[in-house]
Amino acid sequence: MIEQLRDCEPLSQVWFVHDYIQLQFQDRTITILNEPRLRLPSGELLARSDGGFCDNLVLQIGERIQDALLEERNHFTLEFESGVALIVPLNRDAARGPEALELPGAWVIFNE
């Protein structure tokens, strides 16, 4: 499943909903339910509540996923070709419910 994300079309839409984010890659959608962080190429780490988080995520529209990494019980990372990485923690502190994110193909990653 993770390998399939590397073959996705470029990011085409970003939806910021009250308590989650959806990333649309043409016909595939990733729903992020935990509080993500965005790591910029400079190394700066932005929380969703930080100024610049939303703008920098929207700037990834048109970018492909360079790498996708699932480190069980720690985090899930999507790295874009631009060098920006979206990091979704998979721990109880970041959890809003049992699910952390939903991936294409009905895959659900649960919090530990």
C-alpha positions as CSV (number, residue, x, y, z in Angstrom):
1,M,0.0,0.0,0.0
2,I,2.7,2.5,1.0
3,E,4.6,1.8,-2.3
4,Q,1.4,2.6,-4.3
5,L,1.5,6.2,-2.9
6,R,4.8,6.8,-4.6
7,D,3.1,6.1,-7.9
8,C,0.2,8.6,-7.3
9,E,-0.6,11.4,-9.6
10,P,0.5,14.9,-8.3
11,L,-1.4,16.5,-5.4
12,S,-4.4,18.2,-7.0
13,Q,-6.4,19.5,-4.0
14,V,-6.1,20.1,-0.3
15,W,-9.2,20.4,2.0
16,F,-8.9,21.8,5.5
17,V,-12.0,20.6,7.4
18,H,-12.7,21.5,11.0
19,D,-10.7,18.7,12.6
20,Y,-9.0,16.9,9.7
21,I,-7.3,17.4,6.4
22,Q,-7.8,15.7,3.0
23,L,-5.2,15.4,0.3
24,Q,-6.5,14.6,-3.2
25,F,-4.2,13.0,-5.7
26,Q,-6.6,12.9,-8.7
27,D,-8.5,9.6,-8.0
28,R,-6.9,8.9,-4.6
29,T,-7.6,10.6,-1.3
30,I,-5.7,10.6,2.0
31,T,-7.5,11.7,5.1
32,I,-5.4,12.9,8.0
33,L,-7.2,12.7,11.3
34,N,-4.3,13.3,13.8
35,E,-2.6,16.7,14.1
36,P,0.1,16.7,11.4
37,R,3.3,18.7,11.2
38,L,4.9,20.1,8.1
39,R,8.7,19.9,7.7
40,L,10.0,22.5,5.3
41,P,13.3,21.9,3.3
42,S,15.0,24.4,5.6
43,G,14.2,22.0,8.5
44,E,11.6,24.3,10.1
45,L,8.8,22.3,11.6
46,L,5.3,23.8,11.5
47,A,2.2,22.6,13.4
48,R,-1.2,23.0,11.9
49,S,-1.9,26.0,14.1
50,D,1.3,27.8,13.0
51,G,1.3,30.6,10.5
52,G,2.4,29.2,7.1
53,F,1.3,25.6,7.7
54,C,-1.7,25.8,5.4
55,D,0.0,28.0,2.8
56,N,3.0,25.7,2.6
57,L,0.8,22.6,2.3
58,V,-1.3,24.2,-0.5
59,L,2.0,25.1,-2.3
60,Q,2.5,21.3,-2.7
61,I,-0.4,21.2,-5.3
62,G,1.2,19.9,-8.4
63,E,4.0,18.0,-6.5
64,R,4.3,14.2,-6.6
65,I,5.1,12.0,-3.5
66,Q,8.7,11.2,-3.5
67,D,8.5,8.9,-0.5
68,A,6.0,7.5,1.9
69,L,7.2,6.0,5.2
70,L,5.2,4.2,7.9
71,E,7.2,3.9,11.2
72,E,4.8,1.9,13.3
73,R,3.9,3.3,16.7
74,N,5.7,6.5,15.8
75,H,4.7,8.4,12.6
76,F,3.6,8.3,9.0
77,T,5.5,10.6,6.6
78,L,4.7,11.8,3.1
79,E,7.6,13.5,1.5
80,F,6.9,15.6,-1.6
81,E,9.4,16.1,-4.5
82,S,9.8,19.7,-3.3
83,G,11.5,18.4,-0.1
84,V,8.5,19.3,2.1
85,A,7.3,16.5,4.4
86,L,4.0,16.0,6.0
87,I,4.4,14.1,9.3
88,V,1.5,12.4,11.0
89,P,2.3,11.3,14.6
90,L,0.7,7.9,15.6
91,N,0.7,8.3,19.3
92,R,-1.9,8.9,21.9
93,D,-1.0,12.5,22.4
94,A,-1.8,13.3,18.8
95,A,-4.9,11.1,18.7
96,R,-8.5,12.5,18.4
97,G,-9.9,9.0,18.0
98,P,-8.8,5.5,17.2
99,E,-7.9,6.3,13.6
100,A,-4.9,8.4,12.7
101,L,-5.3,8.4,8.9
102,E,-7.1,6.8,6.0
103,L,-5.2,5.8,2.9
104,P,-6.5,4.9,-0.6
105,G,-7.9,1.3,-0.9
106,A,-9.7,1.4,2.5
107,W,-6.5,1.2,4.5
108,V,-6.8,2.8,8.0
109,I,-3.9,3.3,10.2
110,F,-4.7,3.3,13.9
111,N,-3.1,5.1,16.8
112,E,-1.0,3.1,19.1
